[in-house]
Amino acid sequence: MPAIKPSSIRDLKDRINIYDVVSREVALKKAGADYKGLSPFNNEKTPSFYVSPDKGFYKCFSSGNSGDAIAFVMETERLTFTEAVETLAKRFNFELEYEQGNSRAREERSLRQELFDLHELATDFFREQFLASDKAGEWIRKYWVEGRQFSLETAEEFKIGFAPINSVKLGELAVKKGFSKEAMEACGLFYAKRGIDPHRMGYRFRGRLMIPIRDHQGRVTAFTARQLEITPKDDPSHEAKYINSPETPIFHKGNLLFNLDRARMEAKPESPFVMVEGQLDAIRCWSVGIKTSVAPQGTGITESQLRLLKRYEPRLIVLLDGDSAGQKAALRMLPLALAQGVEAAFIPLTDKEDPDDIFREGGREALDALLQRELQPIPFACKAHMPQDERLTPQGKAKAIREVFSIIEKADSEAAKIEFVKQAAAAFELDEDATLSDFQRFTGQQVEHARPAPPPPPAPPPQQSPQIAAPNEPTRRKAVYSVEHDLLALCMIEPELGSQVAHVVDPEWIDNTLPEGKLLDFVLNEFLNDMWEGPDSLNEHLESADQKRLASSIYFEAKPQENPERFANEALKQLAIKFVDRKSKEIRLEIGRKEATNDHPAASALLGELFALNQLKHKPPQIGSLFS
């Protein structure tokens, strides 16, 4: 595959605003000159994720991740560097330039990008069949409007399509458009065996209503296909009402929620997400004005899906089907929601109630009526473990509450656990204190009463060094960094001073046992050889992912100094002192060894080195006058 020109990558980064990249994934709020939000990498309640549009970098203080727009896409979408660059270029309508060598367009796309493009092609193809003027097109539109009672406008919004019964056109079109055999084998649209001619691949979807599945960024990654009267009997999956695309490099059903690409733009505290069971349920909700509806792929709700929801809004109304499968799914997701800090509320339905029917007949107002039944997590769990229309025996209560305890212990807050146990005690009509004691025994905890723990002994004060202040956040403790860290930060934001520093620092002064020391050595060498191209260039030149993260983190936190030259000179002084102290200790040990062997000339020479070091300590080189 041809390499992307470095100049083209730099032009792309200049063109895009990191806020526009990150805000697709994280709900950001203004925080001074920066923006902040909940970490997309960790489960947290207090925002520790910051974005600086001015610098083009992000920093996650809870996970330590940091970087530019490309690094963010690599981390959040699990892409390689090239894939992330291509993804951003496509998203922001930027034409990349490749190194000369092979001009075939197909080879200039990564496999993942090919798969996204192939799914867009399939979406358009199935949509054309839905709109066709032939008998099949007329039949499927009648089914949609009269059978399912949806409008054609809704079909257009969701790009609803139709997979023809006997058509080879999609495969022929994909081959004609230049898609590789590897992409056609991996996309899940065909029953593909490796090595088989693409023209002879069997079609997975035949005679079915096609619902495109999009990720939270709006890219089609898969399809759900609804069985129809005209689904052919010889179809391998004929008996299945719904069949989904298999897992592929771009589709992992546990990592996405249907309609999240639209719903995330509508969700807010007063309009939480509404989770229903199927795609058509979510489409029905959307069509009647419930714009925050989402649906999992099947009934298995995962931690990844809940984390994804929480990025945009932590509140969630769960409205799964009233049958046994739907209620079991709700119970399975409950401990996951507690662990992720998602504030889920549950609306129990009877086994005769179906969300599609409810909203088709009652419209948006039907949700207000359903909310009257809303149960918080623990009351819902307790009710689910109570037999209907009969009182529990003491033994039955003990067994049921242990089931609820196993849910409560997953909560991410100790204070919340106590409140949940109290709610469970009330639901089962048990003594509150006794229930708390039972819960503590269940979890293996010791009862924490009266006496508070003694305060920890005070930590010794850290060695001070000039500091580049972190973003202004009152809840964050101000960090004390090494002088290498602070000097590196200064060089990144003051390149003219960086060049001067590079000419006066002896590489031996730098403590290369520190990660920031190694990075400072690299950066100063870039300045010294007139190769410094700015902090952005480090992503291209550093090989270690840890070094890239460190560089991004230091640059993100770096703040301009009132007097940068004075700051630099103070840092140089401390760097020299640290080196002298370290080196002097080594020399004194060596002098002791020489004197023990009566090697007095060598010991005398080492004393001379000590004297020179002390001179450096008291009068280190300074910048300013040398280059004024």
N, C-alpha and C positions, 0 to 999 in steps of 0.2 A: 504494500500500500504506500503511495507517495506520501512523504512527510509534509506537514503543513509548514509554510514559511514562517519563521519566527517573527518577521515584520508584520505578517498578517495577523498573528496571534496578538501582538501588541496593539495593532489597529482595532481589533475586536474589543480588547479590554478598554481602550480609550472610548469606544463608541457606547458601550453599555454602562449603566449605572448599577452598582451592586445592590442598591435598594430594590430596584425592579426585579433583580434575580432572586433575592432572599425573600421578598414579601410574597412571592408565590407559595412559599413554604411556611413562613412564620408571620404571625400577626405582630406587626411592629408599631411601637408608640414612640413619639419624640422624646428624647432625653438629652437636652442641651443641643450640642451640635451633632450628636449621634442619635441612633434609634436603638430601642431595646425590645426584647420579647422573650418568650419561654424557649428554652433550648430545644432544638430539633433532634439533639443527640441523647439527652437525658430526661428522665422524668423529674420535673421540678414544679414548685408552686410559685416561687419568687423568681422573676426574670433575671437571668445572668448572661443572656446572649445579647451582644452589642454589634451594631453595624455602623461603620463610619463611611458615609458616601464620599466625603472629601478625600479620604485615603484609598477608598476602594477595597477595604478589608473588613472582615468580621472577626469577632473573638468570642468564644464561648468559655466563660470562666468556670462553669461546672464540669465540663469535660476536658478543657484544655485545647480543644480544636480551634484553629484559626486559619485564616488564609484569604485569598481573593475570590472573585466570582467563580473562577474555574475550579478552585479547590472546593468551594461550597457545593457545586454541582457534582463533583466527583464523590464527595462524602455522602450527600443526601440521596443521590441516585445510583450509587455504586457503579460509577463509570470509570474507565481509564481516562488518562489525560486527553488523548485524541478524541475519544467519544464525547467527553465533556465540552471540548472546544467546538466540535461539530454540532452538538445539541444547542449550545448557546448561539452559534451562528445561524442555525435554522430558526431558532425562536425569535431572534431579533433581526431576521431578514438581512443577514450580512454574508456576502460572498467571500469565502475563503480562497486563498491562493496556495497552491501546492508547488512543491519543488518539481522541476522538470524531470521527466523520465518515463512516465506512463500516463497518457491523457484520457484513458477510458473512464468515463464518469462512474461506472459501477464500482471500480476499484478504489474510488476516492471516498467511498462510504464505509463506515464500520458495519459489522453485521447487525449490531443493535439498531443503527440508524436505518439500515435496509429493512429491518423488521417493522419499525414504525412506519416507514414509507409504504411498505407492502400492505399494512393494515389500513392505511388511508385509502389506498387503491381499492381494497376489498370493500371498505365502507361505501365508497362511491359506486362501485359495481352493484352491490346489493341494493343500494338506494335507487339506482336506475331501474332495477327489476321491479321494485315496489311501485315506481311511477310509470312503468311501461303501459302502453295502450293495448296490449294483447290481453287474452282471456285470463292468464295468470295474474297480471297486474291488476286487472279489474277485480278479480276474486280476492286478492290479498287486501286491497284497499277496503272492500266491502266488509271483510272479516274485521279489520281494524276499527272501522267506524261503527258498524252495526253489531258485530259480535263482541268486541271489547269495549265499545262505546267511548273511544278516544277520538279526538279531532285530527284532521290531517295536519293542522298547524303544530300540534304536539308531536306528530310523527316527524315533521320537518325539524323541530327543535332538537330531537334526540337522534336524528338521522336513522330512523327505523327502516329496515330493509327486508328483502326477501331473497332467499337462496333458491334459485330455480331447481326443478326436479332433475332435469337431464341437461346439464350445460357444462361444456368444457371451456367456456369463454374466459373465466377468471384465470385459469392456468395459462391459457394462450396469451392473455393480455399481460400477465406478469412476465412471461418469457420475452414477449415483444418489447416490454419496457426496460428490459435489461437486468431484471433481478436475478441474482445468482442462484444456482441450484442449492447452495448451502442455506440461503435464506428461505427458499421454498420448502426445504426439508425441516427447517427449525421453526417455521411460523405457526404450525398447528392448524392451518386451514386445510391441509391435505393429509390423507393417510399416506405418509411418505416413508419409503424404505431407502436407506442410503444406497446410492449408485443407480437408482432407477431414473429413467428419462423423465424430466419434469412434465412432459406432455402426457405421460401415462399415470401420473399420480392420481389416486382416488380422492374424491371430494368429501370432506368431513360433514359438511352441512348441505342437505338436499331437502327441498320442499318444506322449509321452516321459516318462521318469522325471525328476523335477525335484529338483535339489540346490541349495538356497539358498547363495549365496556371501556371506559376511559380512566386513566389514572388521575390523580388529583391535579395534574397540570393540563388536563384536557386532551391528552394524546390517546388515540385508540390503541389498546394493547391486546384485546381479545374480543370474543363475541359470546353472547348467550343466545341459543337458538330454541324457539318455542315450537313444540310439536303442533301440526295442523292436520286437518282431515285429509289433506292431499300429500302428507309425508309418505313417501313410497314404502311399501311393506318390506322391500328387500334392503332397506337402510339398516346397517348394523345396530344402530341405536334407536330403532323405530319405537320401541315401547317406552322410552324415556320421555317424559313430558318436556323436560328442559335438558339440553346438553350444553356444556361449556367448552371453550377452547382448553386444550391441555396446558400445563405449565410450560413456559418458554423463557428464553433469556429476558423478555420484557414483561412477562405476565406471571406473577406469583399471587394467587388468589387471597392469601392471608395478609397481603401488604396493601390492599386497596379496597375502597368502598365505592360502590356504584353511586354516581351523581355527586360525589364529593367535589368534583371540579366546579360545579355550580353552587352547591350548598354552602361551601366554605365562604363564598362571597356574601352570603346572606345571614350567616350565623352571628349572633351577638347575645349578650346576657338576657335580653328580653325575648329573643327568638332562638332557643337552643336547637341543637340537632334533633331530628326525629328519626329513629332507626326503625325501619320496617323490614320484612323478611325477604321480599323479592324485588327484582328490577321493575316489574310492572306495577307493584305496590308503590315504589318510589316515584315512578312516572305519574301515577294517579295522584299522589300527594302534590307533586309539582303542578299538575294541570289544574288543581282546584285552589292553588295559592299557598300551599305549604312548601315554601321554597328551601327549607333546610332538611328535606328528606334524604336519607341515605340508606343503602342496603348492603349487607355483606354478600360475599360470593358463597351461597349456601348458608347453613345455619351455624357454622363454626366461626365464632367471633374471636379475634386474636388480639394479643397485646399490641402488635404493630398497628392494627386498625384503630385501637383506642388511643394510642399515642398520637396517631395522625390527627384524629378528631381534636384532641386536647390542644394541639398547636393553635387552633383557631377559636375554640370555645369549649370550656370544660364541662358545660351542662349538656345532658343528653336525656331525651325521653325515649324509652324503649317500648315499642309497640309491635311485638312479634305476634305471629299467629297464635290463636287460642288452643290449637291442638297440642298433643303431648310433645311433639318435636319442638314446637315453638317455645313452649314453657321450659323444656329442658335446656334449650339454647340460652334462654334468659338466665337461668340459674348458673349455667357454666360461665357466662360472661361476668356475673356479679363479682366474684373474687378478683377477676382481672381488672374490672373497673375500679374497685377499691385500691388495688395495688398501684394503679396508674394515676390515682387521684382524680378520676373522672366522676363527676357528680351525676350519677345515673338515677333516674326515677322510672318506675315501671307502671304500665297500664295493663292490668290483667284483662284478657279477652276470654270469652267462652269458646268452646270448641266449634260452635256454630257461627262465630263472628269472623269476618275476613276484612282486613283493612281496605282492600280494593272495593268491596261492596259498600262498606261504611262510607267511604269518601265519595264514591260515585253517586250514591243516593243523597248523602247529607252535605257534601261540599266542605268548604273550609270550616264551617261552624261545627261540624261533627267532632272536630278535635277538641273544641271547648267543652263539649259534653263529655268526651272521654277523659279529659283532665280531671273531672270530678272523682274519678276512680283512682287517681294517681297514688302510688305507694312508694315510699322511700325504700332504699335497698334492704334494710334489715326487716322491717315489717313485711315486705314482699317475700323474703326468704322464709320468715317464720310462717306466713300463711301457706306457702308452698309445702311446708313440712308438717302441716296440720291435716289430719283426715277430715273430710267434709262432714258436717252435720253430726259430729260426735266429739265428746270430750276426751282429751288425752288422759291416760293414767299417769301417775307419777313416773313410772318407768318409761312410758312413752314420751313424756316431756323431757326426761333426762337424755333419751336417745336423740330426740329431735333437736334439742338445744346444742348437743355436741356437733350435729351437722351444721348448725348455724355458726358455732364457734369456729369451725374450720374455714368458714367464709370470712368471719370478722378478723381472724388473725392475719389475713392478707392485706389489710388496710395499711396505708403508708404513713399513718399518724397514730402515735400512742394515745393522744387525747381523743381522737376519733374512735379508737377501739373501745375506750371506756364508755363513751356515749352510746356506741352501738350495742354493747353488752346491756346497758340499762334499757335500751329499746327492746331488746330480746326478752329481758326479764318481764317487762310490762306486757309484751305480746303473749307470753306463756303463763302469765299470772304467777310469777315466782318472786321470791324475796330478792331485792336488788343486791344487798351485800353478799348474800350467799352465792348468787349468780356470778358476781365479780370474782369471788374466791375460787369458784369452780373454773372460771375462764383462766385465771392465773395458773391454776394447777394444770389445766388442759394445755397451756402453752409452755409450761415448765418455768414460769416466772416466779420470782419471790414477791411476796406482798410488800409493796412500797408504802409504808405509812410514815407517820410523824417525822423522823429525824432527817433533815436534808444532808446530802453528802458534803464532806468538807471541801472547801475550794482547793483547786490544784495549786501546788507551789508556784510562785512567780518564775517565769522563764528568764534566763539571763538576757540582758539587753543585747541585741544583735549589733555586729560591727557596722557602723554607719558608712554610707557612701552616697555620693550625689545620686539623686533619684529622678527618674522620669515618671511623673505622676500618672497613675491609672485614671480611667474615665471617672468623672465626678459622680460618685454613687455613695450616698451617706451610709448605706448598710455594708459596704465593702471595706475591709480593713486595708489600710495602706501597706503595700508590700515593700520590703527592703531587699534590694537586689545587689548583686555583685557589681563591682566597678566595670567589669567587662560588659555586663548587660547594659549599664547606663551609657557607657561610651559608644557601644554599638547603636543604641537608640538615637543618640545624638548624630552620629555619622549618617544614619538613614534619613533623618529629616533635615539635616544641614550638610548637603554634599560638599559645599565649599570648605567647610571645616573638616569634613571627612578626609579630603585630600591632604590638608595640612597635617592632620593627626597621623595619617599613614606615613608621612615623611619623617616624623620625629619618634614614632614608637619603634622600639627594637622588638622583633617578634618574640625574643626570649622573655620579655616582660609579661607576656600574656599567659595566663594559666590555662593550658590546653586540656587539663583534666575536666574543666567545666564545658558543658555543651555550648554556652554562650561565648566561651573563650575560643573554641574552635571556629565558631561562626565569625567572631570578630577578626580572627587571623585571616579568614577567607576574604571578608569584605575589605579589610585594609589592603590586602594584596591586589584586589580588583582596583582600588583607588590608585595604588602605587603604579600599576601598569596601565593606567588610563583606560580601564575596561568597565568601570562602574556605569551601569545603565539604569540605576534606580532600584528600589525595593522589589518592584514587580519582577525584575529579571531573576531574582533569586529562585523563584519557582522553577525556572527553566534550567538553572545551572547547578542547584543543589541536588544531590542524588538521594540523600536520606529523607524519608517522609518526616521523621522527627525533627530534622534540621529545618525543613520547610515550615513545619508548624511553629517551631521556635521563632524563626525569622518573622513570620506573619504576626505572631503574638507580640513580639517586641515592637514591631513597627506600629501595630494597632494601638498599643498603649502609650507610645511615645508622644510627649507633649512639648511644644516649643518652650524654650527657656527665655526669660527676660534678658539675660546676658549670656548667650550661648558660648562666646569665647572664654569668658571667665569660668563657666561651667566646665568647658573642655579642659582648661588648664588645671582646674581642681581635680578633675578625673584623672588626668595624666599624672599629677602628683601622687594620687592615691594608688594608681597602677604601679608607679615606680616604687613607692614605699612597700607595697605588697610583695613585689618582686624581690626587693632588697632583703626584706625580712625572711622570705622563703629561701633565697640563695645564701644569705649569711648563715642560716642554721646549718645548711649543707656544708659550707666551708668550715665552720667551727668544728663540726664532727670530723671532717677530713684532717684539720690541723691536729686534733687530738690523736688521731691514728698515726700521723707522721711523727709527732713528738714521741709517741710510745715506741716507735722503731728507731728513734734518734736520727730521723731524716730531717735535720734542721734546715738545710737549704730549701727543701720543698715547703716546709712549714712557713719559712720566711716569705716565700713567694706568695703563699696563700694569704698571709697577713697583708701583703700589698694589695691583693684583690679585695680584701675586706675594706681597706682604706678607700679604694676607688668606689666601692659600693656605697659607703657612707657619704661620699661626695655626691653621688647621684641622688641619694635619699634627701639630702639637704638642698640640692639645687637641680631638680629634674628639668628636662627640656620643656619649653613652653611654646605655644603657637602664638601667632599675632605679629610680633615684630619680625619674625623670620620671613613672612610673606606679605608684609605691609608695603 
